[in-house]
């Protein structure tokens, strides 16, 4: 099921906007920090490959160990950890994590962690301004029609959270209500597919959910939903956010 028309109209699909928006945020110092993420191992080789990726704007479909390992380690970083990233370093950490995730999302995800990578990326977009959030929404409208895994509904949830964050001047409240119904339908379709294969309706939650990686975005959705005047739309948005916060 494709995203609702209003969502597609506001966020025309783009494979590269998110990567382009995040690579423009990375200076040489941040690139060096990413390159050294694996305790400094292969830092020079990582830096050379990362510099080529950033400057040329081309990500190999099959990313080699260098710099994949460094990017994956940065993906798991926590920019909100004040001890590791005090003061302005927090913003730089979000920029680096978003770039690492956006780069990995353009590659063949050999470790099957695209849901975790997307969750980490979307959590950082809230700190990086409207343009990056919009680019992330455009990536999701591109990705969703091609994504058939069990975590597809999480990507739909992420798009809904971004649409709610960016709603001013773009959406009517009824549009967000339609989008919320679409996310619920995606989740219901997953349950139907599980039953059709003789599996439990409530299968174990994806790694990214059980480890709380979607909770920052869920909290963001609940917070932004408070400004919705339509009670039904607001309650549905809050229900979706709370269902993830309560896991």
Secondary structure in CASP SS format (residue, H / E / C, confidence):
PFRMAT SS
TARGET T0000
AUTHOR 0000-0000-0000
METHOD secondary structure of the structure
MODEL  1
X C 1.00
X C 1.00
X C 1.00
X C 1.00
X H 1.00
X H 1.00
X H 1.00
X H 1.00
X H 1.00
X H 1.00
X C 1.00
X C 1.00
X C 1.00
X C 1.00
X C 1.00
X C 1.00
X H 1.00
X H 1.00
X H 1.00
X H 1.00
X H 1.00
X H 1.00
X H 1.00
X C 1.00
X C 1.00
X C 1.00
X C 1.00
X H 1.00
X H 1.00
X H 1.00
X H 1.00
X H 1.00
X H 1.00
X H 1.00
X H 1.00
X C 1.00
X C 1.00
X C 1.00
X C 1.00
X C 1.00
X C 1.00
X C 1.00
X H 1.00
X H 1.00
X H 1.00
X H 1.00
X H 1.00
X H 1.00
X H 1.00
X H 1.00
X H 1.00
X H 1.00
X H 1.00
X H 1.00
X H 1.00
X H 1.00
X C 1.00
X C 1.00
X C 1.00
X C 1.00
X C 1.00
X C 1.00
X C 1.00
X C 1.00
X H 1.00
X H 1.00
X H 1.00
X H 1.00
X H 1.00
X H 1.00
X H 1.00
X H 1.00
X H 1.00
X H 1.00
X H 1.00
X C 1.00
X C 1.00
X C 1.00
X C 1.00
X C 1.00
X C 1.00
X C 1.00
X C 1.00
X C 1.00
X C 1.00
X C 1.00
X C 1.00
X C 1.00
X H 1.00
X H 1.00
X H 1.00
X H 1.00
X H 1.00
X H 1.00
X H 1.00
X H 1.00
X H 1.00
X H 1.00
X H 1.00
X H 1.00
X H 1.00
X H 1.00
X H 1.00
X H 1.00
X H 1.00
X C 1.00
X C 1.00
X C 1.00
X C 1.00
X C 1.00
X C 1.00
X C 1.00
X C 1.00
X H 1.00
X H 1.00
X H 1.00
X H 1.00
X H 1.00
X H 1.00
X H 1.00
X H 1.00
X H 1.00
X H 1.00
X H 1.00
X H 1.00
X C 1.00
X C 1.00
X C 1.00
X C 1.00
X H 1.00
X H 1.00
X H 1.00
X H 1.00
X H 1.00
X H 1.00
X H 1.00
X H 1.00
X H 1.00
X H 1.00
X H 1.00
X H 1.00
X H 1.00
X H 1.00
X H 1.00
X C 1.00
X C 1.00
X C 1.00
X C 1.00
X C 1.00
X C 1.00
X C 1.00
X H 1.00
X H 1.00
X H 1.00
X H 1.00
X H 1.00
X H 1.00
X H 1.00
X H 1.00
X H 1.00
X H 1.00
X H 1.00
X H 1.00
X H 1.00
X H 1.00
X C 1.00
X C 1.00
X C 1.00
X C 1.00
X C 1.00
X C 1.00
X C 1.00
X H 1.00
X H 1.00
X H 1.00
X H 1.00
X H 1.00
X H 1.00
X H 1.00
X H 1.00
X H 1.00
X H 1.00
X H 1.00
X H 1.00
X H 1.00
X H 1.00
X H 1.00
X H 1.00
X H 1.00
X H 1.00
X H 1.00
X H 1.00
X H 1.00
X H 1.00
X H 1.00
X H 1.00
X C 1.00
X C 1.00
X C 1.00
X C 1.00
X C 1.00
X C 1.00
X C 1.00
X C 1.00
X C 1.00
X C 1.00
X H 1.00
X H 1.00
X H 1.00
X H 1.00
X C 1.00
X C 1.00
X C 1.00
X C 1.00
X H 1.00
X H 1.00
X H 1.00
X H 1.00
X H 1.00
X H 1.00
X H 1.00
X H 1.00
X H 1.00
X H 1.00
X H 1.00
X C 1.00
X C 1.00
X C 1.00
X C 1.00
X C 1.00
X H 1.00
X H 1.00
X H 1.00
X H 1.00
X H 1.00
X H 1.00
X H 1.00
X H 1.00
X H 1.00
X H 1.00
X H 1.00
X H 1.00
X H 1.00
X H 1.00
X H 1.00
X C 1.00
X C 1.00
END
